[in-house]
Amino acid sequence: MTEYEQKIKEYMYEKGVQGEHLIFEQSCHSVEAAAKAANATPEDLVKNICLVTGDGRLVIAVVKGEDRVSRKRVGKALGVATPKIANPDEILAKSGYPVGGVPSFGFEGRFLIDPRVMEKDLVYTGGGSDRSLIRITTQELQKLNGGLVVRIRK
């Protein structure tokens, strides 16, 4: 188990999170690879797209695996200029997790959840590394991250 997997697992334990942390032998870096590892479909996965606003705040756009984020819609939802995609160093520094393993909760940031995510009862999200996922209900996910449900997909 990596230090990042351990970190999210401890967070889940401390907060009494109703979810399951899963670690795989193979990479879960892409939606397709993650779906295969979890024996799920791409529609069962969510992506956490990390963005940075002009004043340096971290925004996490949570969208279904097959969807893409509209940075303009994210900016409009927050009432700010279009945020930029965070680079790997910014993602690690601001979220505490590496690219490919960022969970949908467990760190400071402004979370936005696309409504299509909430249509699902259960989803898989990043589990701290590119070889782990968390299976969790969408209600629990939103409760944990306090995310605003707003259309942010293209």
N, CA and C atoms as a LAMMPS dump frame, in Angstrom:
ITEM: TIMESTEP
0
ITEM: NUMBER OF ATOMS
462
ITEM: BOX BOUNDS ff ff ff
-5.0000000000000000e+02 5.0000000000000000e+02
-5.0000000000000000e+02 5.0000000000000000e+02
-5.0000000000000000e+02 5.0000000000000000e+02
ITEM: ATOMS id mol type element x y z
1 1 1 N 0.846 -1.18 0
2 1 2 C 0 0 0
3 1 3 C 0.894 1.247 0
4 2 1 N 0.57 2.199 -0.888
5 2 2 C 1.362 3.421 -0.943
6 2 3 C 0.971 4.359 0.197
7 3 1 N 1.803 5.364 0.426
8 3 2 C 1.49 6.346 1.471
9 3 3 C 0.179 7.083 1.166
10 4 1 N -0.127 7.278 -0.121
11 4 2 C -1.348 7.988 -0.501
12 4 3 C -2.585 7.107 -0.288
13 5 1 N -2.452 5.823 -0.592
14 5 2 C -3.546 4.886 -0.323
15 5 3 C -3.804 4.807 1.181
16 6 1 N -2.733 4.755 1.943
17 6 2 C -2.857 4.704 3.406
18 6 3 C -3.534 5.97 3.935
19 7 1 N -3.17 7.108 3.354
20 7 2 C -3.727 8.393 3.781
21 7 3 C -5.247 8.433 3.587
22 8 1 N -5.734 8.017 2.405
23 8 2 C -7.179 8.072 2.172
24 8 3 C -7.887 6.989 2.978
25 9 1 N -7.249 5.863 3.169
26 9 2 C -7.841 4.788 3.969
27 9 3 C -8.017 5.243 5.422
28 10 1 N -7.015 5.925 5.968
29 10 2 C -7.105 6.456 7.333
30 10 3 C -8.203 7.514 7.426
31 11 1 N -8.29 8.374 6.41
32 11 2 C -9.346 9.39 6.382
33 11 3 C -10.718 8.712 6.418
34 12 1 N -10.885 7.696 5.586
35 12 2 C -12.162 6.984 5.525
36 12 3 C -12.497 6.35 6.876
37 13 1 N -11.504 5.79 7.531
38 13 2 C -11.724 5.162 8.828
39 13 3 C -12.119 6.203 9.875
40 14 1 N -11.341 7.302 9.927
41 14 2 C -11.586 8.354 10.922
42 14 3 C -12.955 9.005 10.753
43 15 1 N -13.408 9.174 9.515
44 15 2 C -14.687 9.839 9.238
45 15 3 C -15.856 8.86 9.164
46 16 1 N -15.579 7.566 9.299
47 16 2 C -16.644 6.576 9.208
48 16 3 C -17.28 6.52 7.832
49 17 1 N -16.451 6.704 6.807
50 17 2 C -16.953 6.729 5.436
51 17 3 C -17.546 5.372 5.051
52 18 1 N -18.742 5.42 4.502
53 18 2 C -19.397 4.223 3.987
54 18 3 C -18.938 4.026 2.549
55 19 1 N -17.844 3.319 2.394
56 19 2 C -17.281 3.052 1.073
57 19 3 C -16.24 1.974 1.198
58 20 1 N -15.778 1.477 0.05
59 20 2 C -14.805 0.401 0.048
60 20 3 C -13.572 0.816 -0.74
61 21 1 N -12.409 0.702 -0.105
62 21 2 C -11.141 1.016 -0.75
63 21 3 C -10.618 -0.255 -1.401
64 22 1 N -10.34 -0.186 -2.699
65 22 2 C -9.906 -1.351 -3.468
66 22 3 C -8.525 -1.095 -4.07
67 23 1 N -7.624 -2.066 -3.941
68 23 2 C -6.285 -1.956 -4.525
69 23 3 C -6.133 -3.075 -5.553
70 24 1 N -5.607 -2.726 -6.722
71 24 2 C -5.472 -3.664 -7.832
72 24 3 C -4.008 -3.865 -8.228
73 25 1 N -3.754 -4.959 -8.906
74 25 2 C -2.411 -5.237 -9.442
75 25 3 C -2.124 -4.343 -10.643
76 26 1 N -3.155 -4.096 -11.452
77 26 2 C -2.974 -3.33 -12.675
78 26 3 C -3.322 -1.855 -12.469
79 27 1 N -2.878 -1.053 -13.411
80 27 2 C -3.114 0.385 -13.347
81 27 3 C -4.594 0.716 -13.548
82 28 1 N -5.03 1.753 -12.85
83 28 2 C -6.385 2.285 -13.002
84 28 3 C -6.314 3.727 -13.508
85 29 1 N -5.2 4.074 -14.148
86 29 2 C -4.971 5.468 -14.527
87 29 3 C -5.997 5.985 -15.536
88 30 1 N -6.405 5.15 -16.49
89 30 2 C -7.422 5.589 -17.444
90 30 3 C -8.78 5.041 -17.022
91 31 1 N -9.839 5.647 -17.513
92 31 2 C -11.19 5.197 -17.194
93 31 3 C -11.372 3.749 -17.65
94 32 1 N -10.882 3.435 -18.844
95 32 2 C -11.031 2.087 -19.387
96 32 3 C -10.3 1.075 -18.516
97 33 1 N -9.065 1.389 -18.125
98 33 2 C -8.281 0.477 -17.287
99 33 3 C -8.924 0.303 -15.915
100 34 1 N -9.434 1.385 -15.354
101 34 2 C -10.079 1.324 -14.043
102 34 3 C -11.346 0.483 -14.106
103 35 1 N -12.121 0.656 -15.171
104 35 2 C -13.356 -0.118 -15.32
105 35 3 C -13.028 -1.607 -15.429
106 36 1 N -12.007 -1.922 -16.183
107 36 2 C -11.606 -3.322 -16.342
108 36 3 C -11.148 -3.901 -15.004
109 37 1 N -10.326 -3.163 -14.282
110 37 2 C -9.804 -3.635 -12.989
111 37 3 C -10.942 -3.88 -12
112 38 1 N -11.937 -3.003 -11.989
113 38 2 C -13.04 -3.083 -11.022
114 38 3 C -14.187 -3.972 -11.503
115 39 1 N -14.034 -4.522 -12.721
116 39 2 C -15.103 -5.315 -13.317
117 39 3 C -16.387 -4.486 -13.381
118 40 1 N -16.228 -3.262 -13.851
119 40 2 C -17.329 -2.303 -13.955
120 40 3 C -17.343 -1.741 -15.378
121 41 1 N -18.209 -0.776 -15.623
122 41 2 C -18.24 -0.11 -16.923
123 41 3 C -17.706 1.318 -16.755
124 42 1 N -17.259 1.936 -17.842
125 42 2 C -16.8 3.328 -17.738
126 42 3 C -17.856 4.254 -17.135
127 43 1 N -19.135 3.924 -17.335
128 43 2 C -20.224 4.745 -16.79
129 43 3 C -20.296 4.667 -15.269
130 44 1 N -19.643 3.658 -14.679
131 44 2 C -19.631 3.493 -13.225
132 44 3 C -18.502 4.276 -12.555
133 45 1 N -17.638 4.874 -13.354
134 45 2 C -16.494 5.606 -12.805
135 45 3 C -16.707 7.097 -12.867
136 46 1 N -16.08 7.809 -11.923
137 46 2 C -16.046 9.267 -11.991
138 46 3 C -14.597 9.712 -12.076
139 47 1 N -14.409 10.831 -12.762
140 47 2 C -13.091 11.45 -12.869
141 47 3 C -13.117 12.713 -12.019
142 48 1 N -11.981 13.011 -11.421
143 48 2 C -11.815 14.221 -10.621
144 48 3 C -10.82 15.116 -11.338
145 49 1 N -11.33 16.084 -12.068
146 49 2 C -10.48 16.977 -12.848
147 49 3 C -10.11 18.166 -11.97
148 50 1 N -8.82 18.308 -11.73
149 50 2 C -8.329 19.379 -10.848
150 50 3 C -8.024 20.621 -11.667
151 51 1 N -8.591 21.727 -11.229
152 51 2 C -8.427 23.02 -11.882
153 51 3 C -7.932 24.027 -10.855
154 52 1 N -7.332 25.097 -11.355
155 52 2 C -6.85 26.156 -10.471
156 52 3 C -7.411 27.484 -10.957
157 53 1 N -8.02 28.235 -10.033
158 53 2 C -8.564 29.553 -10.366
159 53 3 C -7.432 30.576 -10.431
160 54 1 N -7.765 31.751 -10.932
161 54 2 C -6.768 32.816 -11.063
162 54 3 C -6.108 33.193 -9.751
163 55 1 N -6.83 33.021 -8.624
164 55 2 C -6.244 33.352 -7.322
165 55 3 C -5.614 32.128 -6.642
166 56 1 N -5.453 31.049 -7.414
167 56 2 C -4.723 29.886 -6.906
168 56 3 C -5.533 28.856 -6.144
169 57 1 N -6.873 28.999 -6.128
170 57 2 C -7.699 28.029 -5.405
171 57 3 C -7.888 26.752 -6.227
172 58 1 N -7.918 25.632 -5.532
173 58 2 C -8.129 24.34 -6.176
174 58 3 C -9.621 24.074 -6.335
175 59 1 N -10.012 23.694 -7.533
176 59 2 C -11.384 23.307 -7.835
177 59 3 C -11.334 21.89 -8.385
178 60 1 N -12.214 21.031 -7.88
179 60 2 C -12.268 19.657 -8.343
180 60 3 C -13.601 19.448 -9.038
181 61 1 N -13.527 19.187 -10.336
182 61 2 C -14.717 18.947 -11.144
183 61 3 C -14.929 17.441 -11.231
184 62 1 N -16.023 16.961 -10.651
185 62 2 C -16.313 15.526 -10.626
186 62 3 C -17.316 15.233 -11.741
187 63 1 N -16.863 14.445 -12.72
188 63 2 C -17.713 14.09 -13.852
189 63 3 C -17.683 12.582 -14.07
190 64 1 N -18.684 12.07 -14.769
191 64 2 C -18.708 10.648 -15.09
192 64 3 C -17.525 10.314 -16.003
193 65 1 N -17.132 9.061 -15.961
194 65 2 C -15.962 8.604 -16.699
195 65 3 C -15.956 8.92 -18.175
196 66 1 N -17.114 8.903 -18.797
197 66 2 C -17.167 9.135 -20.243
198 66 3 C -17.33 10.609 -20.598
199 67 1 N -17.514 11.47 -19.617
200 67 2 C -17.733 12.893 -19.871
201 67 3 C -16.44 13.702 -19.799
202 68 1 N -16.508 14.894 -20.381
203 68 2 C -15.388 15.842 -20.321
204 68 3 C -15.855 17.099 -19.599
205 69 1 N -14.921 17.768 -18.956
206 69 2 C -15.239 18.974 -18.202
207 69 3 C -15.186 20.199 -19.106
208 70 1 N -16.141 21.099 -18.906
209 70 2 C -16.119 22.395 -19.567
210 70 3 C -15.543 23.396 -18.56
211 71 1 N -14.336 23.861 -18.806
212 71 2 C -13.714 24.83 -17.895
213 71 3 C -14.524 26.124 -17.849
214 72 1 N -15.152 26.486 -18.964
215 72 2 C -15.976 27.698 -18.987
216 72 3 C -17.175 27.54 -18.059
217 73 1 N -17.811 26.383 -18.069
218 73 2 C -18.959 26.154 -17.188
219 73 3 C -18.529 26.151 -15.731
220 74 1 N -17.35 25.619 -15.455
221 74 2 C -16.829 25.637 -14.083
222 74 3 C -16.642 27.078 -13.631
223 75 1 N -16.008 27.904 -14.468
224 75 2 C -15.803 29.31 -14.135
225 75 3 C -17.114 30.032 -13.907
226 76 1 N -18.081 29.765 -14.799
227 76 2 C -19.395 30.408 -14.674
228 76 3 C -20.08 29.984 -13.372
229 77 1 N -20.006 28.695 -13.03
230 77 2 C -20.641 28.194 -11.806
231 77 3 C -20.062 28.847 -10.56
232 78 1 N -18.77 29.183 -10.618
233 78 2 C -18.094 29.786 -9.466
234 78 3 C -18.058 31.31 -9.534
235 79 1 N -18.467 31.866 -10.67
236 79 2 C -18.419 33.314 -10.833
237 79 3 C -16.998 33.846 -10.942
238 80 1 N -16.128 33.047 -11.576
239 80 2 C -14.727 33.449 -11.746
240 80 3 C -14.325 33.259 -13.211
241 81 1 N -13.164 33.771 -13.562
242 81 2 C -12.631 33.556 -14.908
243 81 3 C -12.397 32.059 -15.113
244 82 1 N -12.37 31.639 -16.355
245 82 2 C -12.163 30.225 -16.682
246 82 3 C -10.893 29.712 -16.008
247 83 1 N -11.018 28.699 -15.146
248 83 2 C -9.828 28.171 -14.466
249 83 3 C -8.976 27.341 -15.425
250 84 1 N -7.73 27.162 -15.034
251 84 2 C -6.828 26.36 -15.866
252 84 3 C -6.722 24.953 -15.29
253 85 1 N -6.362 24.02 -16.143
254 85 2 C -6.129 22.643 -15.69
255 85 3 C -4.864 22.653 -14.834
256 86 1 N -4.928 22.05 -13.681
257 86 2 C -3.762 21.985 -12.792
258 86 3 C -2.732 21.024 -13.375
259 87 1 N -1.457 21.346 -13.179
260 87 2 C -0.41 20.425 -13.631
261 87 3 C -0.136 19.404 -12.524
262 88 1 N 0.575 18.32 -12.833
263 88 2 C 0.797 17.274 -11.828
264 88 3 C 1.4 17.77 -10.514
265 89 1 N 2.323 18.723 -10.573
266 89 2 C 2.921 19.248 -9.342
267 89 3 C 1.902 20.02 -8.511
268 90 1 N 1.058 20.818 -9.181
269 90 2 C 0.009 21.567 -8.474
270 90 3 C -1.011 20.606 -7.85
271 91 1 N -1.349 19.553 -8.576
272 91 2 C -2.325 18.588 -8.071
273 91 3 C -1.807 17.943 -6.794
274 92 1 N -0.565 17.488 -6.813
275 92 2 C 0.009 16.852 -5.63
276 92 3 C 0.12 17.848 -4.475
277 93 1 N 0.583 19.062 -4.77
278 93 2 C 0.767 20.068 -3.717
279 93 3 C -0.563 20.507 -3.099
280 94 1 N -1.6 20.674 -3.932
281 94 2 C -2.862 21.221 -3.444
282 94 3 C -3.833 20.163 -2.908
283 95 1 N -3.792 18.946 -3.472
284 95 2 C -4.719 17.9 -3.028
285 95 3 C -4.061 16.913 -2.072
286 96 1 N -2.736 16.776 -2.208
287 96 2 C -2.039 15.781 -1.413
288 96 3 C -2.026 14.407 -2.062
289 97 1 N -2.512 14.333 -3.304
290 97 2 C -2.572 13.064 -4.027
291 97 3 C -1.986 13.223 -5.426
292 98 1 N -1.389 12.147 -5.954
293 98 2 C -0.818 12.215 -7.3
294 98 3 C -1.881 12.091 -8.393
295 99 1 N -1.552 12.575 -9.578
296 99 2 C -2.406 12.43 -10.75
297 99 3 C -2.729 10.946 -10.92
298 100 1 N -3.983 10.668 -11.222
299 100 2 C -4.389 9.284 -11.43
300 100 3 C -4.897 8.615 -10.168
301 101 1 N -4.766 9.279 -9.018
302 101 2 C -5.22 8.69 -7.775
303 101 3 C -6.038 9.631 -6.917
304 102 1 N -6.336 10.814 -7.442
305 102 2 C -7.051 11.828 -6.659
306 102 3 C -8.472 11.351 -6.342
307 103 1 N -8.811 11.271 -5.052
308 103 2 C -10.177 10.886 -4.68
309 103 3 C -11.145 12.058 -4.837
310 104 1 N -12.429 11.783 -4.694
311 104 2 C -13.469 12.816 -4.803
312 104 3 C -13.749 13.501 -3.476
313 105 1 N -12.923 13.274 -2.47
314 105 2 C -13.117 13.841 -1.138
315 105 3 C -11.833 13.634 -0.342
316 106 1 N -11.775 14.248 0.852
317 106 2 C -10.66 13.989 1.759
318 106 3 C -9.572 15.035 1.772
319 107 1 N -9.803 16.17 1.118
320 107 2 C -8.824 17.248 1.108
321 107 3 C -9.544 18.557 0.823
322 108 1 N -8.853 19.669 1.048
323 108 2 C -9.449 20.992 0.866
324 108 3 C -9.518 21.364 -0.611
325 109 1 N -10.655 21.889 -1
326 109 2 C -10.848 22.349 -2.368
327 109 3 C -12.324 22.627 -2.564
328 110 1 N -12.662 23.227 -3.676
329 110 2 C -14.067 23.505 -4.019
330 110 3 C -14.514 22.422 -4.985
331 111 1 N -15.441 21.594 -4.567
332 111 2 C -15.903 20.475 -5.378
333 111 3 C -17.18 20.843 -6.123
334 112 1 N -17.199 20.524 -7.411
335 112 2 C -18.385 20.683 -8.243
336 112 3 C -18.702 19.305 -8.816
337 113 1 N -19.947 18.898 -8.744
338 113 2 C -20.349 17.57 -9.204
339 113 3 C -21.357 17.718 -10.33
340 114 1 N -21.062 17.123 -11.464
341 114 2 C -22.004 17.177 -12.575
342 114 3 C -23.252 16.358 -12.228
343 115 1 N -24.446 16.823 -12.593
344 115 2 C -25.681 16.105 -12.261
345 115 3 C -25.717 14.656 -12.756
346 116 1 N -25.034 14.371 -13.862
347 116 2 C -25.032 12.991 -14.38
348 116 3 C -24.365 12.031 -13.392
349 117 1 N -23.439 12.527 -12.597
350 117 2 C -22.819 11.691 -11.561
351 117 3 C -23.878 11.259 -10.56
352 118 1 N -24.724 12.193 -10.174
353 118 2 C -25.733 11.931 -9.145
354 118 3 C -26.868 11.022 -9.638
355 119 1 N -26.924 10.767 -10.944
356 119 2 C -27.903 9.823 -11.478
357 119 3 C -27.55 8.389 -11.098
358 120 1 N -26.29 8.161 -10.776
359 120 2 C -25.823 6.829 -10.388
360 120 3 C -25.995 6.662 -8.882
361 121 1 N -26.271 5.447 -8.443
362 121 2 C -26.33 5.18 -7.01
363 121 3 C -24.933 4.945 -6.447
364 122 1 N -24.121 4.218 -7.211
365 122 2 C -22.799 3.788 -6.764
366 122 3 C -21.782 4.112 -7.844
367 123 1 N -20.63 4.648 -7.439
368 123 2 C -19.572 4.972 -8.397
369 123 3 C -18.212 4.545 -7.842
370 124 1 N -17.234 4.554 -8.722
371 124 2 C -15.847 4.316 -8.355
372 124 3 C -15.09 5.613 -8.587
373 125 1 N -14.286 6.006 -7.618
374 125 2 C -13.477 7.222 -7.719
375 125 3 C -12.038 6.88 -7.364
376 126 1 N -11.139 7.835 -7.546
377 126 2 C -9.729 7.609 -7.23
378 126 3 C -9.522 7.177 -5.798
379 127 1 N -8.547 6.268 -5.614
380 127 2 C -8.287 5.71 -4.294
381 127 3 C -6.934 6.058 -3.721
382 128 1 N -6.301 7.116 -4.24
383 128 2 C -5.023 7.555 -3.689
384 128 3 C -3.838 7.258 -4.578
385 129 1 N -3.97 6.27 -5.471
386 129 2 C -2.889 5.95 -6.403
387 129 3 C -3.505 5.51 -7.725
388 130 1 N -2.653 5.279 -8.712
389 130 2 C -3.164 4.836 -10.005
390 130 3 C -3.477 3.337 -10.019
391 131 1 N -3.394 2.694 -8.855
392 131 2 C -3.74 1.273 -8.742
393 131 3 C -4.836 1.027 -7.696
394 132 1 N -5.558 2.081 -7.338
395 132 2 C -6.607 1.91 -6.33
396 132 3 C -7.822 2.774 -6.651
397 133 1 N -8.964 2.286 -6.19
398 133 2 C -10.241 2.973 -6.375
399 133 3 C -11.043 2.895 -5.08
400 134 1 N -12.024 3.763 -4.968
401 134 2 C -12.969 3.715 -3.859
402 134 3 C -14.351 3.527 -4.465
403 135 1 N -15.051 2.504 -3.992
404 135 2 C -16.44 2.281 -4.396
405 135 3 C -17.304 2.934 -3.323
406 136 1 N -18.205 3.845 -3.754
407 136 2 C -18.956 4.662 -2.805
408 136 3 C -20.268 5.123 -3.427
409 137 1 N -21.275 5.351 -2.593
410 137 2 C -22.527 5.892 -3.125
411 137 3 C -22.323 7.369 -3.458
412 138 1 N -23.1 7.842 -4.4
413 138 2 C -22.973 9.251 -4.772
414 138 3 C -23.452 10.158 -3.642
415 139 1 N -24.419 9.699 -2.859
416 139 2 C -24.89 10.508 -1.727
417 139 3 C -23.777 10.675 -0.695
418 140 1 N -23.051 9.595 -0.398
419 140 2 C -21.945 9.656 0.553
420 140 3 C -20.829 10.547 0.01
421 141 1 N -20.547 10.414 -1.269
422 141 2 C -19.505 11.215 -1.906
423 141 3 C -19.821 12.702 -1.758
424 142 1 N -21.055 13.082 -2.069
425 142 2 C -21.43 14.491 -1.961
426 142 3 C -21.427 14.965 -0.516
427 143 1 N -21.86 14.114 0.389
428 143 2 C -21.85 14.483 1.813
429 143 3 C -20.418 14.781 2.267
430 144 1 N -19.472 13.98 1.801
431 144 2 C -18.075 14.134 2.218
432 144 3 C -17.394 15.363 1.63
433 145 1 N -17.709 15.665 0.366
434 145 2 C -16.996 16.784 -0.261
435 145 3 C -17.783 18.085 -0.283
436 146 1 N -19.066 18.042 0.116
437 146 2 C -19.878 19.258 0.124
438 146 3 C -20.049 19.866 -1.247
439 147 1 N -19.954 19.024 -2.266
440 147 2 C -19.966 19.509 -3.639
441 147 3 C -21.275 20.129 -4.085
442 148 1 N -21.15 21.152 -4.902
443 148 2 C -22.287 21.804 -5.537
444 148 3 C -22.615 21.004 -6.788
445 149 1 N -23.87 20.585 -6.93
446 149 2 C -24.294 19.849 -8.112
447 149 3 C -24.705 20.867 -9.167
448 150 1 N -23.915 20.916 -10.24
449 150 2 C -24.137 21.882 -11.301
450 150 3 C -23.555 21.316 -12.593
451 151 1 N -24.191 21.616 -13.703
452 151 2 C -23.692 21.081 -14.967
453 151 3 C -22.327 21.682 -15.292
454 152 1 N -21.339 20.816 -15.399
455 152 2 C -19.976 21.246 -15.713
456 152 3 C -19.383 20.429 -16.864
457 153 1 N -20.152 19.495 -17.413
458 153 2 C -19.64 18.691 -18.516
459 153 3 C -19.834 19.451 -19.822
460 154 1 N -19.058 19.061 -20.828
461 154 2 C -19.195 19.669 -22.14
462 154 3 C -20.455 19.174 -22.8
